[in-house]
Each structure stands twice: as C-alpha cells, then as structure tokens.
C-alpha cells in the first residue's frame, strides 16, 4: 500500500479570490450568527409571553378567587335578605290576619249591637204603640164619660133653668100682685152676689194661669190659643166620627196619620240628606189630602187671629179641606211629642224637628190665602209650655204647677188645673220643658233670607219669649223658667249673634250672666244649667260674654 495522500486545500489562485472566500466565510458566519440571534430572540419572546401568561393566569386565579368569594358573600347576603323578607312577609301576614280578625270581631259586635238596638227599638215602639192604644182607649172612655156627664149636666141645667124660670115668673107675678119692694131688693141683692162670685172666679182663674204680670191683651191672646187647642180636640173627634160615614176618608185617614208619625220619628241629627226622605213623604201626604174628598171647614176657626182683610171674604172662599187641617194637627202633635221624648234628653235633636216644622208650615199648598196654619202648633205650645208667654205660678203649689205647664198623668184639661191625675215627676217635667224650649228655638230661629217663603214663626218671637222669662222678678223665678231659658239658648248663640249682632250679645249676657246672678244665694241644677252656658259658648263657639 502506498502512503496516503494528505488533502490540502487548494491554494487560491489569487489574492482576490482569497478575499472572496474569506468574505463568503464571514457572511456564512454572519448568517449563522443571525440565525442564532433569531433563535435567542424567539426563545426570549417565548419566555416573555410564557411569563406574561403565567402572571395573567395567576392574576386570573386571584380575580376568580375574589369573584368566587364575592359571589359566595352575595349569595349569603341574598339568603339572609330572603330570610328577613320571609320573616317580614310572615309578620305582615300575621298582622293582616290579626286586623281581619279584629275587623270581623268588630263587625260581629256591631251586628250584635245593631240587633240589640233593633230589638230595643222594636220593644220601645211596641210599648209606645201599646201606650198609644191605651191612651186612645182611655181618652175615648173619658170622652164618653165627659159626653155622658155633659148630657146629664145639660139636662140638669135645663131642668134648673126651667125651675128658675118658673120661680122667677112666680116671683114676678107676686111682685106685681103685692108690690113687695123687699122681695125685689132681695132679688137684686142676689144678682149682685152672683156677680161678685163670678168676679171672684175670674180673679182665681187669672191667678191659676199665672197672669198677674200680663196685660189684658196678652191674657186674651193666651186664652184664645187655649180655646183653639180645645177646638182642635173637638175637631179631631169630629173627624173620627166622619170616618164612620165616609168610607173613602176612613180608608186614607188612618194610613196618613201613621205615616206622618213614622216620618217625624225617622229624623236624624247630623244627616240632612237622610232627612229629605221623611220630609218629602210628609209633604206628599199633605198634598194628597187636598185631593181626597173631605168636608170643607172654615179656615178662620183654626187661625187664632185672622187678618181683617180675610174676615170679609165670602164664605165659599174661606174653606179648607178638613183632612188637611186634621193632618196638620196630627203633624203638630207628633212634633211636640217627639220634642218631649227626644229633645228633652238630647236638646240637639230639636234642630231637625225645627227645620221640618218650618218647611211644612211655610209651604203655600198648606196655607190659607198666604197665611200659615202655624197657629195649630202654637196652640199646643200655649197649652203645654205657658212660661214662654209669661204665664207662671209658684211650683210649690198645685195651682202654680198647672200655671207653668206641669203635666198630669191623666189630665182632664190642659193648663186649667182640672186634671184628676197626679203630677208627673220633677225629672219628667224637666225633660218636657227642655225639649219644648229647644224645639221653640229650633223653629223660631230659622233663616228665610234666601228663600221666597215667609217664616211661619218670625225670629222676633224668640226674642219675645226670652224677654218674657228675663223680665220675671227675681223673687218669682221658678226652676221651669231656668230650664226653658237654658234650652232656648243651648244651641242658639251663633244664630242670636248672627240675627241681632251686638244686641244679641247683650241678650246672651243678660240671660246667662246677669239673670242667674240676680237670684242671689239661690242654688240648684236649673240655675247651674244656665250659668254653665257661659263656658260652653266660649269653648264651643268662641263667644265671650
């Protein structure tokens, strides 16, 4: 074998070629270096992004953990809120159930109370009905007895007159025959004695009526109203007798009477809308009475003092249907009875009764030639409450009680002292006077300035009755005066000031302050009831006396 040959690069042919080779070698080195740099940069970039990804992942884990914690906290708060809400809902449900339970219990109590009131009202109405039936039966029996007694008295009087006439004729014959002057003088003395006895009886009547401070004109006026009251009683009996021969009248009269009494009893204190129904019903009944055939009667008989221009009318123009007069009389009786029964206990109840009375008696269809038939009601007031017109007496005596209108349980006469029964209790008398006083104020203090109708009881009537009481001497003032005065003024202060201004204030001060103070050391509930009005006017009406 031969010796191996060693390779040796070929020596460049020239220096330029050598330079090119070196340059190529350098360029190859640069390329390799650039590739290495690229790999390094790629690795650095990869490492950087991996680091960023790791950091971002760590942050994401932190954020996710925070979000998870927040979500858990939110869920816990939501659960707590839901529990609280559930508790509130349960409490609200319990509260509603409790309210509903209380409401049901209240309704049950009200239902029971209403049923009880209805039972009591039914029992009261039944008792009133029985009492009215008993009263009608008693009055009928009394009327029969009175009629029989009157017939016997008339027969006896006729017999006495005949005997007296015969006796006088005999005496006259004897005088003519004998010319006996002594007998003639005796007859004259007898006549004088009779006149003196009659005069004494007249003075006694005036004393019983409590008319010692009244003028003859006032006494005559009061007596005229009492006569009208008695005439209305006879007229009522006449109408009952008419129903026996008039079937049409009998068919309607009883129903109308009961309807009027029912409607008067349906009035309420604080609901004017509700009061329209009974008012319209009464008005309808009275208008219906104008169309139902009934005997005509002279309207002058039911007016205490007819105007002179009406007294000259032909008889055919002075007639009114008897049924209308009868129903107005029944209406007046119902008003007075309701005032005594209700306003005597609660004086405020007199207000709707006063409104109803003024409305009915101011309506033209129920008037005579423009003149109100209010005298029918005033006649009853003169009979049951004479102190309003200045007639009174000493309440410690029977005659004085009759004079002030103290009621008897079974009276045979009103305001005459002729009743056979015992007097009612002081409590009953007090309630009667309070109800009648409050009723007169409610009727007479109506404001008709905004209507074309005329006030049937002018406001001056209220002033006049107050003056009649306030002018009574202090030594003669009775408890009845104070009861009626307190009832007149209890709910009238605003109207008194509205109608008369400062003069009205003077009237209130005179009545509430000066009048009771003038009674000296005399004390009692009646006086206290007047004096307390001063504080009531300040507290309720801001009227300072």
Buried (B, 14 or more C-beta within 10 A) or exposed (E): EEEEEEEEEEEEEEEEEEEEEEEEEEEEEEEEEEEEEEEEEEEEEEEEEEEEEEEEEEEEEEEEEEEEEEEEEEEEEEEEEEEEEEEEEEEEEEEEEEEEEEEEEEEEEEEEEEEEEEEEEEEEEEEBEEEEEEEEEEBEEBBEEEEEEEEEEEEEEEEEEEEEEEEEEEBEEEBEEEEEEEBEEEBEEEEEEEEEEEEEEEEEBBBBBBBBBBEEEBBEBBBBBBEBBBEBBEBBEEBBEBBEEBEEBEEBBEEBBEBBBBBBBBBEBEEEEEBEEBBEBBBEBBEBBEEBEBEEBEBBBBBBEBEEEBEEEEEEEBEBBBBBBBBBBBBBBBBBBBBBBBBBEEBBBBBBBBBBBBBBBBBEEBBBEEBBBBBBBBBBBBBBBBBBBBBBBBBEEBBBBBBBBBBBEEBEBBBBBEBEEEBBEEEBBBBBBBBBBBBBBBBBBBEBEEEEBBBBBEBEBBBBBBEBBBEBEEEEBBBBBBBBBBBBBBBBBBBBBEBBEEEBBEBBBBBBBEBBEEBEEBEEEBBEBBBBBBEBBEEEEEBEB
